[in-house]
Amino acid sequence: MKNFLLILILSLLSVKAAFSQDSVTLTFRNQYKAEVKKLSVMINDKTFLSDDKGSIRVTASPSDTILVSGKDYDAKTYTLADADKDHTIALHKNFSWTDLLTPMFYIIFGGIWFIVFVVFAETGLFAGFFLPGDSLLFVTGIYSNDLVESGLHIHGTGSFLNLIILGVIISAAGVLGNYVGYWFGRKSGPFLFERKDTFFFRKKYLLQAKDFYDKHGGGAVVIARFLPIIRTFAPIVAGIVGMEKKKFAFFNVAGSVAWVFLMLFAGHYLQQLFLRSFHFDLREHLEVIVIGIVLVTTAPIIIKLFFSKKKPA
């Protein structure tokens, strides 16, 4: 009889827990670790909308079905049990071309070898100018240990050595990419120097570029590594104007190593610093980091285009 009463009480408590409602604030992240905003959540025919920060205050019991829908996300049902301890639910974003600007896209779906290809393509192929080189390397530094272990199957080497391994491999891709661009420029250079002026082509600009590379060619190759879009076309221009091969080779290696190692080490050790000193996890704010890096790296280009004084003709 006592056992029966005990089982009955426990059953009633479990039923009460299943139907008791809690008021919680849910947040949503996609597979790229980015917060998801502009979502609609329906619980028991009642609709809740996310605020500007992507959070939704809902009232639900553990057994209630939560229907989540939004742009780029298929409607799918969840329960409070699907949320982690911080009441965050993981969603799957449908692919769109803007995902190619997201560093986590390459890390999740391709790992280290996808990163290597992106660095090569951004510095060696015309079509690679839009790829997120700087932010990708920074985020790669944050996930360096995971990338080495999962992509290269190397374990127990430590964070510093993992960064060195990644730096050497990715730097080699950057050097090779620049060589491809330089080779293309060398092959097309004679044709362009003999070409007549058109609406889109002015030979004087090519001659100005040649003078610039003759004076500052080495520094230009190195600095270009840190500037989006420019780093794609700098080796091509160096080849077009006939920059000396040995000179290009030296500064190509120096620029690639400096760019790759600086971004990798910055990502890894800033993550450790913020996590240890401020309990702030950069992995939870990658979208802000990406925007910040883009603004910092493109600022010199914008200033040059809009604020520099034009020389008199």
Residue pairs with C-beta under 8 A, 6 or more apart in sequence:
17 62
18 61
18 62
18 63
19 61
19 63
20 61
21 59
21 60
21 61
21 64
22 59
22 60
22 61
22 62
22 80
23 57
23 58
23 59
24 57
24 58
24 60
24 80
24 83
24 87
25 55
25 56
25 57
25 58
25 87
26 41
26 55
26 56
26 57
26 58
26 66
26 83
26 87
26 88
26 89
27 35
27 54
27 55
27 56
27 86
27 87
27 88
27 89
28 35
28 36
28 39
28 50
28 54
28 56
28 68
28 88
28 89
28 90
28 91
29 35
29 36
29 88
29 89
29 90
29 91
30 36
30 73
30 90
30 91
30 92
30 93
31 90
31 91
31 92
31 93
31 104
31 108
32 93
32 99
32 102
32 104
32 105
32 108
32 286
33 104
33 283
33 284
33 286
34 102
34 104
34 286
34 287
35 53
35 54
35 287
36 50
36 54
36 70
36 73
36 91
36 93
37 50
37 52
37 53
37 54
38 50
38 70
38 71
39 49
39 50
39 54
39 56
39 68
39 69
39 70
39 73
40 47
40 48
40 49
40 50
40 68
40 69
40 70
41 47
41 48
41 49
41 50
41 56
41 58
41 66
41 67
41 68
42 48
42 66
42 67
42 69
43 58
43 59
43 60
43 64
43 65
43 66
43 67
44 60
44 64
48 56
48 57
48 58
49 56
50 56
58 66
60 66
60 80
61 80
62 79
62 80
62 81
63 79
64 79
64 80
65 77
65 78
65 79
66 77
66 78
66 79
66 80
66 82
66 89
67 75
67 76
67 77
68 75
68 76
68 77
68 78
68 89
68 91
69 75
69 76
72 93
72 94
72 96
73 91
73 92
73 93
73 94
74 92
74 94
76 91
78 89
80 87
82 89
83 89
93 99
99 105
100 130
100 131
101 130
101 132
102 132
102 290
103 132
103 135
103 136
103 138
103 139
103 140
103 286
103 290
104 139
104 286
106 114
106 115
106 118
106 136
107 114
107 115
107 136
107 139
107 140
107 143
107 147
110 117
111 147
111 150
111 151
112 147
112 148
112 151
112 152
112 166
112 169
113 151
115 136
115 137
115 140
115 147
115 170
116 169
116 170
116 173
117 173
118 128
118 131
118 132
118 133
118 136
119 133
119 136
119 137
119 170
119 173
119 174
119 177
119 260
120 128
120 173
120 174
120 176
120 177
120 180
121 127
121 128
121 131
121 177
122 128
122 129
122 131
122 133
122 177
122 231
122 232
123 133
123 174
123 177
123 178
123 181
123 225
123 231
123 232
123 235
123 256
124 176
124 177
124 178
124 179
124 180
124 181
124 235
125 177
125 180
125 181
125 232
126 232
126 236
128 177
128 232
129 228
129 229
129 232
129 233
132 290
132 294
133 228
133 231
134 226
134 228
134 263
134 293
134 294
134 297
135 289
135 290
135 293
135 294
137 170
137 259
137 260
137 263
137 264
137 267
138 263
138 264
138 266
138 267
138 289
138 293
139 267
139 286
139 289
139 290
140 147
140 166
140 170
140 263
140 264
140 267
141 163
141 166
141 263
141 264
141 265
141 266
141 267
141 268
141 269
141 271
142 267
142 268
142 271
142 282
142 283
143 283
144 159
144 162
144 163
144 166
144 264
144 267
144 268
145 159
145 162
147 162
147 166
148 154
148 157
148 162
148 165
148 166
149 155
152 165
154 162
154 165
157 165
159 268
163 261
163 264
163 265
163 268
166 264
167 257
167 260
167 261
167 264
170 260
170 264
171 253
171 256
171 257
171 260
171 261
174 225
174 256
174 259
174 260
175 252
175 253
175 256
177 235
178 221
178 235
178 252
178 255
178 256
179 235
179 252
180 235
181 232
181 233
181 234
181 235
181 236
181 239
182 235
182 236
182 238
182 239
182 243
182 248
182 252
183 239
184 236
184 239
185 235
185 236
185 237
185 238
185 239
185 240
185 241
186 239
186 240
186 242
187 239
188 239
188 240
189 239
189 240
189 241
189 242
192 201
192 203
192 206
192 240
193 203
193 206
195 201
195 203
196 203
197 203
206 240
206 241
209 237
209 240
209 241
210 241
210 242
212 220
213 220
213 237
213 238
213 241
213 243
214 241
217 238
217 243
217 244
217 247
217 248
217 251
218 247
218 250
218 251
219 251
220 234
220 238
221 234
221 235
221 238
221 243
221 248
221 251
221 252
221 255
222 251
222 254
222 255
222 258
223 255
224 230
224 231
224 234
224 235
224 255
225 231
225 255
225 256
225 258
225 259
226 259
226 297
227 297
227 298
227 300
227 301
228 294
228 297
228 298
228 301
229 301
230 301
235 248
235 252
238 248
239 248
267 282
270 282
271 281
271 282
271 283
274 280
274 281
274 282
275 281
275 282
282 289
